């Protein structure tokens, strides 16, 4: 959309699916443009290129970890988007202040032309001795097709809705490749692309991507996207 601008000299890879356009700003930060509405998810400190974006209708945060919400860059993003609706999981919303609306699993609300559904509710277990925190995954779509995109945050929760496109955490301290493959198979989306990959060296990411490509359900297309390219699937 013309109202969207970035101060970065380059924009990360964009993926167009039907009338939905996705732009990946690294790690778990994804921009969604659907039905004349723009939503940014998880602008964290491992992501880059979202600085200077304007014209956002909403910002969605899945959980409080800094690789999903960068507290240093967030104020400037909010200042540049004063009309954006702000949603986060309960713990994060309470920390960020009164402008933020709590999103629990099961909540359904509308942002412009996008219906948003909260799912899951808890972060994946990192270690049994560590406290469990909130994690709200987001389904974005329409009432007729509520899960055109699924961003799970740091969770392998499988929603009951049929997912069209899955942003899949490809690698994480709390997951094994076998668990990620089983999650991809259980969700069984039409297409999937990797997020949460910043924790893995670029030259090693093919280990994870290869397994997801080879072991996905036959009906699922797993795709990776080079920077500065647009792909239609």
C-alpha positions as CSV (number, residue, x, y, z in Angstrom):
1,X,0.0,0.0,0.0
2,X,1.2,3.5,-0.8
3,X,0.9,4.6,2.9
4,X,3.5,2.0,4.0
5,X,7.1,3.3,4.1
6,X,10.3,2.0,5.5
7,X,13.5,3.9,6.2
8,X,15.4,0.7,5.5
9,X,17.3,0.7,2.2
10,X,15.8,-2.7,1.5
11,X,12.6,-4.5,2.4
12,X,12.7,-8.2,3.2
13,X,11.1,-10.8,1.0
14,X,7.4,-10.3,0.2
15,X,5.1,-13.2,-0.5
16,X,1.7,-12.7,-2.2
17,X,-1.0,-15.2,-1.6
18,X,-4.3,-14.4,-3.4
19,X,-5.2,-11.0,-2.1
20,X,-2.9,-11.3,0.9
21,X,0.6,-9.9,0.8
22,X,3.2,-11.0,3.4
23,X,6.5,-9.3,4.1
24,X,9.0,-10.9,6.4
25,X,11.3,-8.5,8.3
26,X,13.4,-11.3,9.7
27,X,12.9,-13.7,12.6
28,X,9.2,-13.6,13.7
29,X,8.3,-10.1,12.4
30,X,5.7,-10.4,9.6
31,X,3.7,-7.6,7.9
32,X,0.3,-8.7,6.6
33,X,-1.6,-6.7,4.0
34,X,-5.1,-8.1,3.5
35,X,-8.5,-6.6,2.5
36,X,-7.1,-3.1,2.6
37,X,-5.8,-3.6,6.1
38,X,-2.2,-3.7,7.3
39,X,-1.1,-5.6,10.4
40,X,2.5,-6.0,11.8
41,X,3.2,-9.0,14.1
42,X,6.1,-9.4,16.6
43,X,8.6,-6.6,15.8
44,X,11.4,-8.0,17.9
45,X,15.0,-7.2,18.4
46,X,16.3,-9.9,16.0
47,X,14.1,-8.3,13.2
48,X,15.1,-5.4,11.0
49,X,13.5,-3.2,8.3
50,X,10.2,-2.5,10.1
51,X,11.6,0.8,11.4
52,X,9.8,3.8,9.8
53,X,6.7,1.9,8.6
54,X,3.6,4.1,8.7
55,X,-0.1,3.4,7.9
56,X,-0.4,0.4,10.2
57,X,-3.9,-0.6,11.2
58,X,-2.7,-2.8,14.0
59,X,0.3,-4.3,15.8
60,X,0.0,-7.7,17.3
61,X,2.4,-9.2,19.9
62,X,2.4,-12.9,20.7
63,X,4.5,-12.8,23.9
64,X,6.9,-10.8,26.0
65,X,10.3,-12.1,24.9
66,X,12.5,-9.4,23.3
67,X,12.9,-11.2,20.1
68,X,9.2,-10.7,19.6
69,X,8.8,-7.2,21.1
70,X,11.7,-4.8,21.0
71,X,11.1,-2.3,23.8
72,X,13.8,0.0,22.5
73,X,12.3,0.4,19.0
74,X,8.6,0.0,19.9
75,X,8.0,3.6,21.0
76,X,9.1,5.1,17.7
77,X,6.9,2.5,15.8
78,X,3.9,3.5,17.9
79,X,4.6,7.2,17.4
80,X,4.7,6.7,13.7
81,X,1.4,4.8,13.8
82,X,-0.8,6.7,16.3
83,X,-4.0,5.2,15.0
84,X,-2.8,1.6,15.0
85,X,-4.8,-0.7,17.3
86,X,-2.5,-2.5,19.7
87,X,-3.0,-6.1,20.9
88,X,-0.9,-8.5,22.9
89,X,-1.1,-11.5,25.2
90,X,-2.2,-10.8,28.7
91,X,1.2,-10.6,30.3
92,X,2.7,-8.4,27.7
93,X,-0.3,-6.1,27.5
94,X,-0.1,-5.5,31.2
95,X,3.5,-4.6,30.9
96,X,3.2,-2.3,27.9
97,X,0.4,-0.1,29.3
98,X,-3.2,1.0,28.8
99,X,-3.0,1.6,25.1
100,X,-2.7,-2.2,24.6
101,X,-5.6,-4.5,24.5
102,X,-5.3,-8.0,26.0
103,X,-5.9,-10.9,23.6
104,X,-6.7,-14.3,25.1
105,X,-7.1,-17.6,23.3
106,X,-10.7,-17.6,21.9
107,X,-11.0,-13.9,21.4
108,X,-12.2,-12.8,18.0
109,X,-12.0,-9.2,16.9
110,X,-11.9,-7.1,13.7
111,X,-9.2,-4.8,12.4
112,X,-10.4,-3.1,9.3
113,X,-11.1,-5.9,6.8
114,X,-9.3,-8.6,8.8
115,X,-10.8,-10.9,11.4
116,X,-8.3,-11.8,14.1
117,X,-8.7,-14.9,16.3
118,X,-6.5,-15.5,19.3
119,X,-5.4,-19.1,19.8
120,X,-3.1,-21.2,22.1
121,X,-2.4,-19.2,25.2
122,X,0.9,-20.5,26.5
123,X,4.5,-20.4,25.4
124,X,6.2,-23.7,24.6
125,X,8.1,-25.3,27.5
126,X,11.7,-24.2,27.4
127,X,12.6,-26.2,30.5
128,X,10.3,-27.5,33.3
129,X,12.1,-25.4,35.9
130,X,11.4,-22.2,34.1
131,X,8.0,-20.4,34.6
132,X,5.5,-20.7,31.7
133,X,4.5,-17.4,30.1
134,X,1.5,-16.3,28.0
135,X,1.7,-16.7,24.2
136,X,-1.2,-15.8,22.1
137,X,-1.1,-17.1,18.5
138,X,-3.0,-15.2,15.8
139,X,-5.2,-16.4,13.0
140,X,-5.8,-13.7,10.4
141,X,-8.5,-13.9,7.7
142,X,-12.2,-13.3,7.2
143,X,-15.4,-14.8,8.9
144,X,-15.6,-17.2,5.9
145,X,-11.9,-18.1,5.9
146,X,-10.6,-17.2,9.4
147,X,-7.2,-18.8,9.1
148,X,-5.7,-17.4,5.9
149,X,-2.5,-16.9,8.0
150,X,-1.5,-18.5,11.2
151,X,1.3,-16.9,13.3
152,X,1.8,-19.1,16.4
153,X,4.5,-17.0,18.1
154,X,6.6,-19.4,20.2
155,X,4.1,-22.3,20.4
156,X,3.3,-25.5,18.5
157,X,-0.4,-25.2,19.2
158,X,-2.6,-26.7,16.5
159,X,-5.8,-24.7,15.9
160,X,-9.0,-26.4,14.9
161,X,-9.5,-24.0,11.9
162,X,-8.1,-25.0,8.5
163,X,-5.0,-23.0,8.0
164,X,-4.1,-21.7,4.5
165,X,-0.6,-20.3,5.2
166,X,1.5,-21.1,8.3
167,X,4.4,-19.0,9.6
168,X,6.3,-21.9,11.2
169,X,9.0,-21.4,13.9
170,X,11.7,-23.3,12.1
171,X,14.2,-23.4,14.9
172,X,14.0,-22.5,18.6
173,X,15.6,-23.4,22.0
174,X,12.3,-25.1,23.0
175,X,11.9,-27.3,19.9
176,X,13.4,-30.3,18.1
177,X,13.2,-30.8,14.3
178,X,11.0,-33.8,14.9
179,X,8.5,-31.6,16.8
180,X,8.5,-29.0,14.1
181,X,7.9,-31.5,11.4
182,X,5.0,-33.0,13.4
183,X,3.6,-29.6,13.9
184,X,3.7,-28.8,10.2
185,X,2.0,-32.1,9.4
186,X,-0.7,-31.6,12.1
187,X,-1.6,-28.1,10.9
188,X,-1.4,-29.2,7.2
189,X,-1.5,-25.8,5.6
190,X,-1.5,-25.2,1.9
191,X,1.8,-23.3,2.3
192,X,4.3,-22.6,5.0
193,X,7.3,-20.3,5.4
194,X,9.9,-20.2,8.1
195,X,10.1,-17.7,11.0
196,X,12.1,-17.6,14.2
197,X,15.3,-18.6,12.2
198,X,17.6,-15.8,13.5
199,X,18.9,-18.0,16.3
200,X,20.5,-20.3,13.7
201,X,23.5,-19.3,11.6
202,X,22.5,-18.6,8.0
203,X,24.7,-21.4,6.7
204,X,23.0,-23.9,9.0
205,X,19.4,-23.1,8.2
206,X,19.3,-25.5,5.3
207,X,19.4,-28.4,7.9
208,X,16.0,-27.2,9.3
209,X,14.5,-26.1,5.9
210,X,15.5,-29.4,4.3
211,X,13.7,-31.5,6.8
212,X,10.6,-29.3,6.6
213,X,10.6,-29.5,2.8
214,X,11.1,-33.2,2.6
215,X,8.8,-34.3,5.4
216,X,5.9,-32.0,5.0
217,X,2.5,-33.4,4.0
218,X,2.2,-33.8,0.3
219,X,-0.5,-31.1,0.2
220,X,1.8,-28.6,1.8
221,X,4.3,-26.4,0.0
222,X,7.2,-25.3,2.2
223,X,8.9,-22.3,0.8
224,X,11.8,-20.1,1.7
225,X,12.2,-16.7,0.3
226,X,15.3,-14.8,-0.6
227,X,15.6,-11.2,0.4
228,X,14.3,-8.5,-2.0
229,X,12.1,-10.9,-4.0
230,X,8.4,-11.2,-4.4
231,X,6.8,-14.6,-4.9
232,X,3.2,-15.6,-5.7
233,X,2.0,-19.1,-4.8
